[in-house]
């Protein structure tokens, strides 16, 4: 486990379980062999440009039936075991889900996440002990290694500097973090960690102008990141100091070590990207 995560676990006994969970989760994701995502996209430059030009992410929902999700499904069950070991609160629920949920349901849930089919997710939650938010999060975290492979391929081979939307050009998910640059903001996808530039002003969750961004939430003596709070949707976005990123820090580690600040925000009633509050 990353040394900084270990340090925070020792310093934050109350938040130790959630930090340990995410530290172990990152290790499991790193060791998970990616699925073949190529059936989801036509990898030619023209087709990629056409989909993005139409305002669509690269993953084509109409082709998700072709996707082999075996490795992601295996990771889904690994994550359930991590939840069971980390939390008394969710242990019984994780055990019940493990006993009741079918692999076909998990596959359908993952395809629903990729296609943005909220109706299918709702139907599936009625057959399990999971809430829609938890099923969405479990499916997304299980897909993440494959989505990250796809985002790395795209960033290496294609120029998408002109993409200027609030959702990820790869999988369509909203950003979980951002950092400020002179030319705008660099956004980072919650699941695949695709990076793209966004020039628009205001809240990254609802799009309202900057005048509605009413406050910041910080941790004392922590300058690397803070939360920007929106007065319109009551949501927050995590902002990273770009000077820290110049040191080639792993954004995924920053995302984990900043979880205590997100939990404080949620306790105050603010909304943000889905997380396990173990």
C-alpha positions in Angstrom: 0.0 0.0 0.0 1.2 3.5 -0.8 3.2 5.0 2.1 1.1 8.2 2.3 -2.1 6.1 2.7 -0.4 4.1 5.4 0.5 7.3 7.2 -3.0 8.7 7.0 -4.5 5.4 8.3 -2.3 5.7 11.5 -3.2 9.4 11.9 -6.9 9.0 11.3 -8.2 6.0 13.3 -11.9 6.8 12.6 -11.3 7.0 8.9 -8.8 4.1 8.8 -11.2 1.6 7.3 -12.2 3.7 4.3 -8.6 4.7 3.6 -7.4 1.1 3.9 -10.3 0.0 1.6 -9.4 2.4 -1.1 -5.7 1.7 -0.8 -6.3 -2.1 -1.2 -8.8 -1.3 -4.0 -6.2 0.5 -6.0 -3.8 -2.4 -5.6 -6.5 -4.9 -6.8 -7.3 -2.6 -9.8 -3.7 -2.4 -10.7 -3.3 -6.2 -10.8 -6.5 -6.8 -12.7 -5.9 -7.7 -16.3 -7.9 -5.4 -18.5 -10.7 -6.7 -20.7 -10.8 -6.2 -24.4 -12.6 -3.0 -24.9 -12.0 -2.6 -28.6 -15.5 -3.9 -29.6 -16.8 -0.8 -27.9 -15.1 1.7 -30.3 -14.1 2.0 -33.9 -10.4 2.9 -33.3 -10.0 4.8 -36.6 -9.2 8.4 -36.3 -12.1 9.5 -38.4 -14.7 7.6 -36.4 -13.3 8.9 -33.1 -13.4 12.5 -34.4 -17.0 12.0 -35.7 -18.3 10.6 -32.3 -16.6 13.4 -30.3 -17.7 16.1 -32.8 -21.3 14.9 -32.3 -20.8 15.4 -28.5 -20.7 11.7 -27.7 -18.1 9.8 -25.6 -16.1 7.2 -27.5 -17.8 4.2 -25.9 -20.8 3.4 -28.1 -23.7 2.1 -25.9 -25.1 0.2 -28.9 -22.1 -2.0 -28.9 -21.8 -2.9 -25.2 -23.5 -6.3 -26.0 -20.2 -7.3 -27.7 -18.1 -6.6 -24.6 -16.4 -9.5 -22.7 -16.6 -8.4 -19.0 -15.2 -11.6 -17.4 -12.3 -9.8 -15.7 -14.4 -6.9 -14.5 -16.9 -9.3 -13.1 -14.2 -11.1 -11.2 -13.0 -7.8 -9.8 -16.6 -7.0 -8.8 -16.5 -9.9 -6.4 -13.0 -9.0 -5.1 -14.3 -5.5 -4.3 -17.3 -7.0 -2.4 -14.8 -9.0 -0.3 -12.9 -5.8 0.4 -16.1 -4.1 1.6 -17.0 -7.0 3.8 -13.6 -7.0 5.5 -13.5 -3.2 5.9 -16.9 -2.4 7.3 -19.2 -3.8 9.9 -21.9 -1.5 8.4 -21.8 -3.2 5.0 -20.6 -6.7 5.9 -24.1 -8.2 6.0 -25.1 -6.4 2.9 -22.0 -7.5 1.0 -22.5 -11.1 2.1 -26.2 -11.0 1.0 -25.2 -9.5 -2.4 -22.5 -12.1 -2.8 -25.1 -14.9 -2.2 -27.9 -13.4 -4.3 -26.5 -11.5 -7.3 -26.0 -13.4 -10.5 -23.1 -12.8 -12.9 -25.5 -12.0 -15.6 -26.9 -9.2 -13.4 -23.5 -7.8 -12.8 -22.8 -7.8 -16.5 -26.1 -6.0 -17.2 -25.2 -3.4 -14.5 -21.8 -2.7 -16.1 -23.3 -2.3 -19.5 -26.0 0.0 -18.0 -23.2 2.1 -16.5 -21.4 2.3 -19.8 -24.6 3.2 -21.6 -26.1 5.6 -18.9 -29.2 3.4 -18.6 -30.6 4.5 -15.2 -33.8 2.5 -15.7 -31.8 -0.7 -16.0 -29.8 0.1 -12.9 -33.0 0.7 -11.0 -34.5 -2.6 -12.2 -31.4 -4.5 -11.1 -31.3 -2.9 -7.6 -34.7 -4.3 -7.0 -33.2 -7.8 -7.3 -30.3 -7.2 -5.0 -29.5 -5.6 -1.6 -27.7 -2.8 -3.3 -28.7 0.9 -3.6 -28.5 2.4 -7.1 -25.5 4.5 -6.0 -23.7 1.5 -4.7 -24.4 -0.7 -7.7 -23.2 2.2 -10.0 -20.1 2.6 -7.9 -19.3 -1.1 -7.7 -19.8 -1.5 -11.5 -17.7 1.6 -12.3 -14.8 0.6 -10.0 -14.8 -2.9 -11.5 -14.7 -1.5 -15.1 -12.0 1.1 -14.2 -8.9 -0.9 -15.2 -10.2 -1.5 -18.7 -11.4 2.1 -19.0 -8.0 3.4 -17.9 -6.4 1.2 -20.6 -8.7 2.7 -23.2 -8.1 6.3 -22.0 -4.3 5.8 -22.1 -4.6 4.5 -25.7 -6.6 7.5 -26.7 -4.3 10.0 -25.0 -1.3 8.5 -26.6 -2.6 8.2 -30.2 -5.2 10.9 -30.7 -5.5 14.6 -30.3 -8.7 15.5 -28.5 -7.5 18.9 -27.2 -10.6 20.5 -28.8 -13.0 18.5 -26.5 -14.7 21.0 -24.2 -17.5 19.3 -22.3 -18.2 18.6 -18.7 -18.3 14.8 -19.2 -15.5 12.4 -20.0 -14.8 11.9 -23.8 -14.1 8.2 -23.1 -16.9 6.9 -20.9 -19.2 9.9 -20.4 -18.7 10.0 -16.6 -18.4 13.4 -14.7 -15.0 14.5 -13.4 -14.0 13.8 -9.8 -11.1 16.3 -9.7 -9.7 19.3 -11.5 -6.7 21.5 -11.5 -6.5 25.1 -12.6 -4.4 26.3 -15.5 -4.0 29.7 -17.2 -6.0 28.5 -20.2 -8.7 26.8 -18.2 -9.2 23.8 -16.1 -7.9 20.3 -16.5 -10.5 17.7 -15.6 -10.0 14.1 -14.5 -12.6 11.4 -15.0 -13.9 9.5 -11.9 -13.4 6.0 -13.4 -11.0 6.0 -16.3 -8.8 9.1 -15.3 -9.0 10.6 -18.7 -7.6 14.1 -18.6 -9.1 16.9 -20.7 -9.3 20.6 -20.8 -12.5 22.6 -20.0 -12.6 26.3 -20.8 -16.1 27.0 -19.4 -16.7 28.9 -16.2 -18.6 28.0 -13.1 -19.6 24.7 -11.4 -18.3 21.5 -12.9 -21.4 19.6 -11.8 -24.3 21.9 -12.8 -22.6 24.5 -15.0 -23.8 27.6 -13.1 -21.6 30.6 -13.4 -18.8 31.5 -11.0 -20.9 33.9 -9.0 -22.7 30.9 -7.5 -19.5 29.3 -6.3 -19.9 30.3 -2.7 -17.0 28.8 -0.8 -14.1 26.6 -0.3 -13.4 23.7 2.1 -9.9 23.1 3.2 -7.9 21.0 5.7 -5.4 22.9 7.8 -1.8 22.7 6.7 -2.9 20.9 3.5 -2.2 23.0 0.4 -2.3 20.4 -2.3 -6.1 20.3 -2.7 -9.4 21.8 -1.5 -13.1 21.5 -2.4 -15.0 24.2 -4.3 -18.6 24.4 -3.1 -21.5 25.4 -5.4 -24.3 27.5 -4.0 -26.7 26.4 -6.8 -26.5 22.6 -6.7 -24.8 22.3 -3.2 -22.2 20.1 -4.9 -18.5 20.2 -4.6 -15.5 19.5 -6.9 -12.0 18.7 -5.8 -9.4 21.1 -7.0 -5.7 20.2 -7.0 -2.9 22.7 -6.8 -1.2 22.4 -10.2 2.2 23.1 -8.6 1.8 19.8 -6.8 1.0 18.0 -10.0 4.3 19.3 -11.5 6.0 16.9 -9.1 4.4 14.0 -11.1 2.2 13.0 -8.2 -0.2 10.1 -8.8 -3.6 11.7 -9.0 -5.2 8.5 -7.8 -3.3 8.7 -4.6 -4.3 12.3 -4.1 -7.9 11.2 -4.7 -7.6 8.7 -1.8 -5.8 10.8 0.7 -8.3 13.6 0.2 -11.2 11.4 1.1 -11.4 12.8 4.7 -12.2 16.2 3.2 -14.9 14.7 1.1 -16.4 13.0 4.1 -16.5 16.3 5.9 -18.3 17.9 3.0 -20.9 15.1 2.9 -21.5 15.5 6.6 -22.2 19.1 5.9 -24.8 18.1 3.3 -22.8 18.7 0.1 -23.0 16.4 -2.8 -20.1 15.0 -4.9 -18.9 12.0 -6.9 -20.1 8.6 -5.5 -17.8 7.2 -2.8 -18.1 4.4 -0.3 -18.5 6.0 3.2 -17.3 2.9 5.0 
